[in-house]
Amino acid sequence: MSETTNAAETTAAPHRYTAALAADIEARWQDFWEESGTYEAPNPQGDLAGDADRVARPKKFVMDMFPYPSGAGLHVGHPLGFIATDVYARHLRMTGHNVLHTLGFDAFGLPAEQYAVQTGTHPRVSTEANIVNMRRQLRRLGLGHDQRRSIETIDPAYYKWTQWIFLQIFNSWYDPEADAARPIDTLVAQFESGARPTPDGRAWSDLSALERANILGEYRLAYASDAPVNWCPGLGTVLANEEVTADGRSERGNYPVFKAKLRQWNMRITAYADRLLNDLDALDWPEAIKLQQRNWIGRSEGARVDFPVGDNKITVFTTRQDTLFGATYMVLAPEHDLVSGADGASSIVPDAWPEGTHDVWTGGHATPADAVAAYRKQAAAKSDVERQAEAKDKTGVFTGAFATNPVSGERVPVFIADYVLMGYGTGAIMAVPAHDSRDFAFARAFELPMRCVVEPSDDRGTDPSTWDDAFSSYDAKIVNSSDTTISLDGLGVTEAKARITAWLADQGIGEGTVNFRLRDWLFSRQRYWGEPFPIVYDEDGVAHALPESMLPLELPEVDDYSPRTFDADDADTQPETPLSRNEDWVNVELDLGDGVKRYRRETNTMPNWAGSCWYEMRYLDPNNNDALVDPAVEQYWMGPREGQPHGGVDLYVGGAEHAVLHLLYARFWSKVLHDLGHVSSAEPFHKLYNQGMIQAYVYRDARGIAVPAAEVEEHDGGVYYYEGGKVSRLLGKMGKSLKNAVTPDEICAEYGADTLRLYEMAMGPLDVSRPWDTRAVIGQYRLLQRLWRNVVDEATGEVTVVDTEPDEATLRALHKAIDGVTQDMANLRFNTAIAKVTELNNHLTKAGGPIPRTVAERLVLLIAPLAPHIAEELWRKLGHTESVVHADFPVADPAYVVDETVTCVVQVKGKVKARLEVAPTISDAELEAAALADPGVVAALGGAGIRKVIVRAPKLVNIVPA
């Protein structure tokens, strides 16, 4: 719309609903809501306690996934979920619920730190400025948040409790007998009493502080250990697996990533694997998300088997212990301790190649040590994803060592290969090439023997040397699997598994066990902009928890925010953290209860996941300085109840990209806090809903560089040009870097926030991605203009409704709309709700004349959750003094919802010959009789007999002549 058009509209109709009027209405009502505390949800007790009558109502806790306060601000894709939860929460308020709906900011993160590195601006300064801008943008959308509850993860008052939770986890262990976390003191008591022996049998009192700390570290739910990590020299930090691309490079910056062994903090999430898996069943989540979580946890049942290697042994986990007789070689992960000799293990790698070693096994190296070292370096340059990808050429080298197959007694060569990972199982596999495709390909590449131990069900025979691929099946018999002590021959797979597992246990060389793909959570980052660990180390290197009185441990000032980076390809480097440069902060004298001593602070920081693992709890009780959350408040909003056995947030809306990590980590923290008695809810989010994405077209020039979408011109035939040059067009993400971002500020200025809200909700089903089209926004703007005209005279600004009774047609249209919108709101079908409101509004427009007040008021109430500003304005103009936010949502009269008549189509030989207006409740027999009596049907039949009549009352009759 041009300024000239707007001016002309205003002159002709000074009270017409225009962008300018919308801006005035929206600003006034946003101020009113803020000043009146309209969206404040009372707690049952504490500083946010309030109206007891409202507390007594059914409660609903509605949440959005934490936004990160980007410097670019919001584009129109960002608020999709925020608007949806706002509509849903508004409807709940109008149907008699006490609704908690707020929004905070997940404000620690790499972008602010990188901006600080580039500009010297403190991350807090830029982040807080971004938050101010984002709050402004969100406020303009009319989102009904309880601002008293909004939090920021960078606020020391918030991360005090993040640190406190870390200490609860650090000071806990998982007790298998209780199947729950318990305080570490209970474990210490077992060691002290002798109820639990120490590893070497010495009394607990005879151990040094360091020895005790090392033993407890094997049990703590938060622990530091030397572990294989993804080291990125170009970024100067360790990355989680999820931050590494399939090409073995950093997701941010595209730098090479290497495997290295570093001392890092970890969370023992694996202790909760079974509970994380089992408790999914009671959650109301999309099945696709549950499946991703189940796959990530990756539970598998099998057996642990020991293979002797000289004085050592290689332990493997296998799910096919029935094929043990077919194991003809072994493969270790390149990082395995028996290869490196790390952690006190003696390396199995000999000084020279054994006599008769195949040339193809050596990789062309003179000694096993040279071969192993070269291959380890090669493997370190690959990500886990790369290593597990199906590669055409299999790589690996012989270690020079042989193991002994514990059932056949045969010597089997031990290789290292990158397709075996330390992060799964034991970092070692027994290879059964005849019955595993990957092992088969490796055996062919390295001229290794194969033995058929599962009888093929096809005609290939039992000689693997003639096969083109492995034979893998659970529906087959075991063969060639017997010796003097055990025979599996002739058994099915299930029976063979059970027999060999029992035999292994009897022989003391294995046992049945359960394994998980899930690994412990790497919890350290070599960054500045994150929560400091509330941990100090004494002169012996023993970690000590800071007492609660010393929390929060705030981030210190540093001269340089960046971790030390290195040549991107230099794998032989170590992290140097920004915090380590502030020596006055690092080296401190503290009294931790046994006198003043010197300590060294932990200089890593927590990952950006930490603050979002528990924020739902802080929303409940954000100002509590004495506890994480008041138990009574947590019980009220999140406690278990009928249909929600584990408790949690009633509705959690966000993108599917957080299907695994954020949700899994938050679930883990909730379960630990539940076990320790701090919260009643064992799950953070009962119902999860994934909204789709608003997409936009990306235009690229011949160089592949994105060009401004707003400046692209479309010529005939769907050809696109930018500055005279032809460009390509592809639907994708919206973003500043892609030069296709549209900001909500632009749309609000052009049409108003209510129009933007309606358009985003009307674009399609909420859980489906959809392309943005600015040209289509005007459709919802016109809906609001027609709504306004149905209530307000554009010339005078006076209300035009009348105090008369509506006719039956209008009553039917009204109550059908109320019924449909009510159902759609409850099921997040906002696009169809808008369609029903539009249909009702169009009916009223076509009917002409003033609208009855009872209809106008209910129309305003119907649209209030979707377009709250115009609804408030019209509600006030209709004479109401209270806010529409807490008005009762209209209830449909069933008598008017059911159609008085419906149209029944009558077909003869598949062609429509009549349309009958019939009662919705008509029976099949009555409808058949009416159809056969219709003159049009009689004429179509022409006296012919009838072979069959198919009746689908009340809408269809199909007649098949004889």
N, C-alpha and C positions, 0 to 999 in steps of 0.2 A: 504493500500500500504506500502510496506517495503522500507527502505532506499536503499537497494540493487537494488530493482526494479527501484526506482527513478533515481539512479545513472546510471543504464543501459540505461534508456530512454533518459537521458540527453546526454550521449555519442553518442548514435545512431542518435538522433535528437536534437541538442542543442537548437533549437528554438521551441520545442514542448511546448504546453500549459500544464504545470505541476503545482503542488501546490506551488513550489518555485517561478515559474514565476508569478503565480497568486498573491502571497504575494507581490512580487515586484511591479507589476502593480497596485494593490489595494492601497498599501501604497503611491505610487507616486501620484495617482489621488486624494486620500483623502487629501493629503497635498495641491495639486493644488486647489481643490474646496474650502478649508478653506482659503488659501491665496488670492484667487480671489473673494471671497464672492459670489460664484456661486449661492447659494440658498437664497441669501438675497432678500426679497420681499419688494419693496418700498411702503411706506405710501403716501397718498396724500399730507400730510404736516407734519411738526414737525421734530424732530431730525433723524427719519428714512425715511424721504422723499427721493425720488430718481428719476430715469428715468421717465419722464412724459409720454413717449410713453408706457411704461410698465404699469403705473398706469391707463392709458386710456383703457387697455385691459379688457375683462371680468375678474372679480375677483373670486377666490375660496379660502375658508378658510377650510383647512383639519386638523383634530385633532385626536389625540389618547387620550384615558383615561390616566390620570396621573399615572406614575409608582411610587411605593414606593421604595426607595433605600435600598434594603435588603443587609445585610452583606454577604449573600451567593452569591450575584451577579446574573447574568442572567443564566438560563438554556435555552435550545433551544425552549421551549414552550413560553417563554416570548415574543420574538420578532415577533411572528406570525402576530399580528395586526400592529406592527410598520413597518414591511416589506410591508404589504399590502397597508397601507396608503402611504408609500413612492413610491411604484409602481404607485399607482393612481395619486399621486401628480406629479410625473415625466411625466406621460402621459399628464396631464393637461397642464404642462408647454410647452410641445411639440405641443400642439394644440392651442397655442395662449392665455393662461391665465396667469394672475398675481396670483401666488399661495403662500399663507401663510401657511407654514408647519413648526412647531417647536415642541420642547418637553421640559417640565420642570419636576420638582420632587416634589411629595407630601410628604414632608420630616418630618413633625411632626408625631409621632406615638408611640405606646406602645413598639414595639420591641427595639427601641433605648433606651428608658427609662429603660426597664428591663435589657438591657446590661449594662447600666450605674450603676444600682443598684448592679449588680453582680461584676463589675470590677472597679467601681469608675471612669471610663472614662466618661467625659462629653458627653451627647448625641450629642452635636453639633460636637464634634471631630469625633466620630464614624460615624455619619450620613454624614458628609462632605467627609470622606474617602470613604464611600460607593458610594457617588455620583461620585467621581473622577473615581473609578473603573468602574461604570456603564457607564459613559460617554465614557470611553476608549472602552468598549465592543460595545456600540452602534455605535461609530465612525468606528470601524472595519467592521461593516456591511454595511457601505457606505450609511447610511441614510441621505437624503438631507434636513437637518434641517437648518433653519435660526437661527444660534447660538446666534445672538444678542438679540433674543427675549426669550431665555430660562430663566426660573425663578425657584426659590426654595422657598417653602412656609416658610422656617425657616429664610429667609433673612429679617431682620428688615425693609428694604426698601419695601419689599413685604407685610409683615403682618401689616405694618402701615396702608395699605389700607383695609386689612381685618378688622382691628379695626375700621377704619373710616366707613366702611359699617355697622358694628354692631351698631355704634352710629346713623347712618341714620335710621336704623330699630328701635332702642330704642327711637329715637325722632320722631316717626311716629305713627299714628293710622289709622285704616281702617274705612273710612267713607262710610257707606252703601248707602247713597244717591248718592255719586260720584262713588260708586263701585270701589274705589281705595284708596291707601294709601295717606295720607296727613300729613304735618308737625304737630307735637303735639301742636304747638303754635296756630293753627287754632281751636283746641278743647278747649284750655285754653281760647281763646277769646270768645267762645260760653258760657263757664261757667261764665266768667267775666261779660258778657253783660246780662246774665240771659236767653239767648235764649235756653240754655240747663240747666235745673235745676240740682242742686246737689242731691245726693241720699236722704239726710234728709231735703232738702228744704232750708238750710241756704245759705246765700250769699257766693260767692267764697272768698270774702275779709275777711269773718269771720272765715274761716277755717285756722287751723295751717298748717305749711309747711308739716308736716307729714301726716295730713289728705288729703291735696291736692295731695301729692305724692301717697298715697294709692288709691285715686280715679283715677288718671291718669294711675296707674299701671293696672287698669282693662281694659284699652283701648290700652296701648302701644303694638306695635308689638314685642318688646322684653321686657320681664318682669320677675321679680323674684317672686316666690310664694312658699308656702309650698304645696308640691304635693307628691302623692304616687310615689315612685321610686323603682327601682331594686337595692337594697343595697347588695354589695358583700363584706362581712368582710374579706374574704381571700385575696382579691385583694386590699381592702381598698378604693374602689371607687364605684360610682354609674354607672350602665350600662344602655344603651338604650335597649328597648325591643328586638331589632334585635341582640343584643350581648348576649342574654340569650337563651340557648338551650331548646328544648322541654321537657327536664328532669328537668328544673328549675335550671340549673347550668351555670356558666360562660363559654362562648365559649372559652375563653383563660384561661387555668389553671384548668378548670372543678371544680370550687368551688361552694358551695351552694349559692343561691341568695335568698334574702328575700325582702318582701315588707316593706318599711319604709316611713315615711313622713319627708321630708327634704326640706330646702329652696334651691331652684335651679333656674337657669336662664332657661327661655323657649322662644321659638319663636312662635308667634301666627299664625302659618301656616294655622290653621283652618279657618281664615278669608278669605283665598284665595281658599277654597275648591272648590267652584263652578267654578272659573276661571281655576284652575288647571285641573279640569275635562273637561270643555268645550273646552279649547284650545288644547287638545290632537287631536281633529279632524283634525286640519290643519297641523299637524306634519307628516313628512314622517318617521314613526317609524314602526318597526315590530308590527303586531297586537297583538302578544303575550305579548309584553312589555306594550302596551297601556292597555291591559286587566288587567295586574298586577297592573298598576297604578290606574285604575278605581276601582278595587277591594280593593286596599289599602285605597283609599279615601272613598269608600263605601257610596255613597249617597242613602238615603232611605226616602220616604215620609210617613208621618203618623200623629200622634196626640200626644200632651202632655196632660196628664190627672192627676188631683190632687186627691189623696185619703186621707181623713182626718184621723189623728191618734191623738186623744185627742186634745191638743192645737196646734199640729204640723200638717204637711201634707207631704205625700210622693208623689213626682212627678215622673211619669213614662213617657217614650217615647215608643209608640207602633206603629207598622205598621198594626196591626189588631184591630183597635178600634171598628170594627164591632162585635167583640166577647166580648165586655166589660161585658155583662150580664153573661158570663161564667167564669169570674175571681173569683176563689174560695179561693185563698191565694196570698200572695205577697212574693217576695224574694228581699233582699237587699244585695249588696256587703258587705263583712265583714268589709271593710274600710269605709263604709258610715258614714257621720257625725252624722246621727241620731242614729247610734249604738255606736260610740265612744264618742259622745258629744264634738267633736272637733270644732274649728272655731266658737265658740259661740253658737253652736246648743245644745239644751237640748236633752239628750239621751232618747229614748223611752223605754229603758229596765227597767222594774219594779224591785222592791226589791224581790218579791216572785212570784212563778208560779201561774197563775190564777187557780181557782178551776176547776177541770175536765181536766186539761192538760194531754194529752196522754203521756204515759211513753216514747214512741218512739220519741217524739218531744224534750225531754230534754237532750238527749245524756248522761243520767245517772248522771247529775249534780244536786246539791241541790238547786241552785238558777239560775235564768236567767243570772245574771252577771257572775257567774262561767262558765256557758255553753258558753256564748258569748266570754269570754276571752280565753277559751281553744280553741275554734274553730278559732278565729282570729289568734292565734299563729300558728295553724296547716295550715291555708290558706296562711299565710305569707311565708311559706317555699316552696310554689309552684309558678312556673312561670305562666304567663297569658296563655301560650300555653297549659301547663298541665291542667290548670283549665278549659279550654274550650274543652279539649279532651273528647270524648265520653267514660265515665267511666261506667263500669258495675254496680258498687255500687254508688248510689247517697248519698252525705253527706250534712249535714246542721244541724242547730239547730233553735228552736223556740226562738224568742226574748222575749216572754212573752207579747208582745203587739198585739193589734188588730187594723186594719184599717177598714174603711167603704167603701164598694163599692158604688161609687157615683151614679150609676144608679139603682141598686137593693136595696140599703140601707142595705144590709147584712154585718155582721161583718166577716172579713176575717183575719186569722192569718198571722202574719208577721214573716218570717224566714230570716236567713242569710245562704247563700250557696256560695261556691267558684266558681260556674259556672257563677255567675253574676259578672261583672267587673266594677270598677269605670271608666275605660277608655272608655266605650262606653255608649252612651245615658246618663241617669242620675244616673247610678249605682243602679237602682231599676227596677224591672219588676212586672207587673201584670201577674199572672200565670193562664193560661187557659188550664188546663191539658187535657181536652177532645180533644183539637185541636192543641197540640204542643207535639212532642215526648219527649222532655227533661222534660217538665213540667209533662207529663203523668207518666214517670218513677219516678220522684220525689214524685208525689202524691201517687203512689202505695207504695213506700218505707216508706212514713210517714203517711199512712192511712188518706189521705186528700180527701175531697169530690170533685166530678167532675160534671159538668153540660154540657150537649150537647146543643150547640147553633147554630151549623152549621149542617144542615140535611145531614146525610151520603147518598151518592149516591149508596152504596153497600147494602147488605142485613143485616148489623149488627144491625139495630135498633137504638133507641135513648137512650138506657141505658148504659152509659159508664162503669158501673160495670161489664158488660159482655164482654167488648172489650179486645182484646189482645194488641192493640196499639191505638195511637191517630188517629183521622180522620182529615187530613189537606187538604183543597182544596179551591181554589178560584172560582171554578165552582160549586156552590151549593147555596141553599137558607138558610136564617137565620131563626131560630126557637127559641122558649122559650126566647124571648128578647123583653119584653114589660112591661111597668108599666103605671101609670096614666098620665105621662107627655110625654112619647115617646114610639113608637113601631117600631121595625125593622123587625118584623115577615113577612115572605114572600118575603123580598127583596133579590136581589142578593148582592154579596159582595161589589161591587163598589158603588151601590146605598146606601147600609147600611152604608158604610164608610162616604159618603158625608152627610147623614142625622145625624149620631151621632156626627160628627165633628161640624156641625152647632149648634146642641143642646148644646154641651159642651161649645162652645163659648158664646151662649146666656145665659147659666147658670153661666158663669164666672169661670168655673172649668177646662177649657182646651181650646185647640186651635189646628188647623191644623199646622203642622210644618215639617221642613226638618231636618234630622239628618245625621251625617257623622261618619263613622268609624274612619276617620283620627283624630289623637290627636295632640295637640301642641307638638312641637319638643323640647325635653329635651336637653338643650344646655350647661350644666355644666359638667365638669369632675374634679375629685379630683386628678389631675396629675400635674407634673412639665412641661413635654415636650409638650407644647401647647401654643397657643397665649394667653397672659394675657388679661383680660377684661379691657377696658379703663374706668373703673368705680371706684369711691371712695364713701365712706359713711361718712356722717357727724355724729356728736355726737348723733343725734336723729335717726340714722339709715336710713336716706333718701339717696337714690342713686343719685349721680351726674355724669354726663358725663364729661370726660376730654375734654378740648378744643383741636381743631386740632393742635394747636401749640405745644402741649405736646405729640403728636404722632410721632414716635411709642413709646409705653410703652414697653420697652424691658424686657425680662426675667432676673431676678436677679440671682446672684450666690447663691447656697444653699449648705450646707454641706452634705445633704442627699437627693437624688433624689426621693426616694420612698415615696409614701403615707404610713401613718401608717396602717399596716395590723393587723388583729385580729384573734383570733381563728375562723376558717372557719365556725363553727356552732354557733357562738355567734351573734344572731340577734340583741341583745340589745346594739348596739355600734353605734358610730357616726363617720363620716369622719374627718380626720385630714390631711390637704393638705400639700405638701412640701413647698409651698410658704409661708404658715403661720408661718414657723419657722424663716424666715428672718424678724425680727421685724423692723429693720431699713428701710426696703423696704415697709413693710406693713403700718407702722404708719408714716405719713408724714404731713408736713405743706405746704399748697398750697394756692395760690391766684387764685380763680376761677372767679374773677370779682367783688367780694364783700369783699375784704380784705383777709389777710392771716388767715387761720383757720386750725385746726387739722382735718385730715381725716384718714380713714382706707381703704386700698385698698381691692378690691375683690381678694380672694386668690384661687378661682377655675380658671381653664383655659378652653379655648374653646375646643370643640371636634375636632377630626382629620378631620371631614367633612368640617370644616369652610374654609380652604384654597382652597379646590377644588370646592367651590360653585361659584367661579367667575374668575377662572384663565384664562378662554378664553378671558376675557376682558383685562387682563394684558398683554397677548401675543401681543395684538394690539399696545400697547404703553408702553413698559416695563420700560422706563427711565423717565417717566413723574413724576416730584416731586410735581407738583401743582394740579394735578387732577387724579382721578381714571383712566380716559382715555379721550383723546381729543375727543369731540363729533363728529367732522368731520371724524376722523379716525374710530371711532366706527360705524358711519353711513356708511362709505365706505365698511367696511368688514362685518358688521353684520346687517345693517339696513334692514327694511322690503322692499320687492320688489315683482315683479310678481311671483306668485307661492309660495312665502314665506311671508305670511301676517304678521307674528310675528317676522320675521327676524331670526337671529341665525347663528350658524356655518353651513357651507354647508354640511360637512360630519364629523360625530363623530363616531369613531370606538372603541369598547371595549367589555368586557365580559358581558354576560347577568346577572351575579351575582349582577350587580349594577342597576338592572331593576327598583327598587323602590327608595331606599333612596337617593343615590347621585343625581340621576336625579331629584327627587322630590324637594330636598333641593335647588339644583341649579336653578330650575325653579322658586321656591319661591323668592329667592334673586333677580333674574332677573326681576321679576314682580314688586317687591318693588322699585328697582332702576329705572325701567321704569316709574312707577307711579310718582316718585319724580322728574322726568325729567333729570336723570343723563345719561340714555342710550335710544336709539331709539328702541332697540329690546326687546320685551316682553317675548321672549323665548330664552334660551341659545343655543339650538341645534336643527336645523331644520330637518336634516336627521340623523338618528341613524342606525348603522349597528353593529350587534353582531357577532364577529368572534367566531368560535368554539375553542376547546381546543386541544392542542397536548398532547396526553396521552402516557403513558409508562407502561410496565408490572412491577408489584410489586411482588417480590419473598419473601416468608416468610418461616421460618423454623418451626419446630414442636412447638416451643414456641409462634409462631405468630409474631416473630420479623423479620423486614425487613433485608434482606442480600444484599450485593452489586450485582446489576443486571449484571454488566460487568464480574463477576467471576462465574456466574451460567453456568453450562454445560447442554446441552440437549442430552439425550440418546435416543435410539430407542423408538418409540411409544409415543413420546411427553412427556417423563418423565424428570423432571429437578432436578439437584443435585448441592449442594454447599458444598464444602469440604467433599465430600463423603456422605453427608446426603440429603435425599429427601426433596424438597421444593415445596410449592404450587406456582401457577402463576395466577395473576389476573390483568386485565387491569384497570388502574386507573390514578390518577394524577401523574405528574412528580414532584419530589422535593428532596432536599438534605436529609430530614429526612427519605424518603422512599428508599434512596440509589439507585435511578434509574435515577438520573439527568445526562444529557449530556450537556456540556456547548458549547455555540457557538464558544468559543476559540478553543476547540478540533477540531470541524468540519472545522473551517477556516484554522487551521494549516494543516489538512489532505488534504483538497480539495480547499480551498479558499472561500471567502465570497460570491462571485457570485453563486457558486454551492449551498451553504447553502440557499441563497435567492430563487433560482430556486426550490430547493427541497421542501422548506416550502410552496411555492405557488403552486407547482404541486401535493401535497399530496391529494388534493380533494377540493370540494367546500369550500370556505372560512368560511361559516357559519356552517360547520359540524365538529364535533370532529373527530380526526383521530389518530391512533397509530404511534408513532415514530419508524422508523426502520433504524438504521445506515447503514445497509447493502444495502439499496436501494438508498442511497445518490449518489452512484457512477454513477447511470444512468444519472443524470443531469450533472455530471462532464464530462461524455463522450459526451454529447450534446455540451458542450462548447469546448471540444477538436476538435470535428468534425467541428464546426463553425470556429474555429481558422484555421484549415487546409484548409478550403474552401477559405480563404483569404490570409493566410501567408504560405510561404514555410518553413517547419520545419527544413530544413537543413541550409538555408541561412538567414532566417528571412525576406526575401523580399516579398512584396505583389505580388500575382500571378494573380490578376484580369486583364481582358482585356477590351479594349474599343470597344466592338462589341455589336451588337443588340442581345438580347435574342430570342430564338425560341418561337413559340406560346405556346407550352406546358409549358415552364418555365414562360412565362407571365401570363398564367392562374393560375399556382400554386402560383405565387407571389401575384397577385391581390386578389385571394381568401383568402390567408393568411392575407393580409392587411385588407381586409373587415372584416374577422372574428375576428382578434385581436382587431381592432378598437371597434367593438361592445362588445367584452369580457372585454376590459379595462374599458369601460364606465359603465359596470354592475358588476364590481368586480369579474368577472369569470376568474381569473388568471390561474387556472389549465387548462382550455380549450384554453386559449391564448397560453400557453406554448406548448400544443399539436399541435397547428397550426404552431407555429414557428418550432417545431421539424419536422413536416411533410414537410415544405418547405425546411428546411436544408437537410433532407434526400433525397428529390427530386434532389437537387443540387449535393449531394454527388454521387448519383447513375448515374446522367447524365454524370459525368466524365468530365475531362478537365477544363481549366480555366473558372471562372465565369465572366459574363459581369459585368462591374463596376456598372451599374445602378441597377442591381439586388443585388450585394454585399452590396452596400450602404444602400439600403432599408431594407435588411435583418438585418444589424447592427442597423438601426433605430428602427426596430420592437422589437428587444430584449433589447434596451437601458433602458427602464423603469425597466425591470426585472433584468438584469445583467449589471449595469451601468459601472463597472470598465473595463470589457473586451470590452464593446461597445466604451468607450472613447479611449481605446488603438487602436482598429481597425479603428475608425473614424479618428484618427490622422495619422495612417499608410496609410489610403486611401487619405491623402493629405489635410485634413481639419484643419484649424488653430483654429476655434472657438470650444467651448465645445459642445458635443452632447446633453447636458442637454437642451439647448435652440434651438436645430435644429428642423425643422418642421417634424412632424410625417407624414409618407407617406399616400397618399390618393389613394384609390382603383379606378381603371377605371371600371365602370359598365359593359363595353363591355366584359371584361375578367372575370368578377365575375360569370356571367351566363354561365353554361355549354353549349358547342356547341351541345352535345347530352347527353341524359341520357338513362340508361338501363331500359326497361320496361319488367316486368315479365308477361308472359301469362300462365294462369293455365286452365286446362281442368279437371273438376271433382276434383278440389283442388290440382292437381299435375302439376308441372311446365313442360310445353311442348315446350316453346320457350322463347328466350330473344331477344328483338328487340332494336336496337339503334335508338332513335327517337329524334326529336327536343323538347326542353323543352316547347315550346309553342304549341305543337300539340293539336288539338281539340279532344274531346271525339269521334266524328264521324269518324275522320281520323284515330284515334288509333284503333278503333273497326274494321274498314275495313282492316287495315294493319295486325291486329292479325288474322282475319279470313282467310286472304290470305296466311298466312305463311304455307309452306309445312308441317312443323312438326305438326301444329295445324290441318291441313286438314287430315293428316294421323291419328292423335289421335281421331278425330271425326268419321272417317271410314264411312262417308256418312250419319251418324245419323243427325236428325234434332236438332235445337237449341231451348231450352226453354227460356233461359235468358242469357244476356251478361251484366256483371257488369264492368263498366269502371271507373277507377280512374286515369285520365291522369295527368302526363305523365308516371306513374310508374307501373300501374297494370291493367291487364285485366283478368277477371275471367269468363269462359264460362261454362254454365250448359247445357249439352245435354238434348234433349227431352227424 
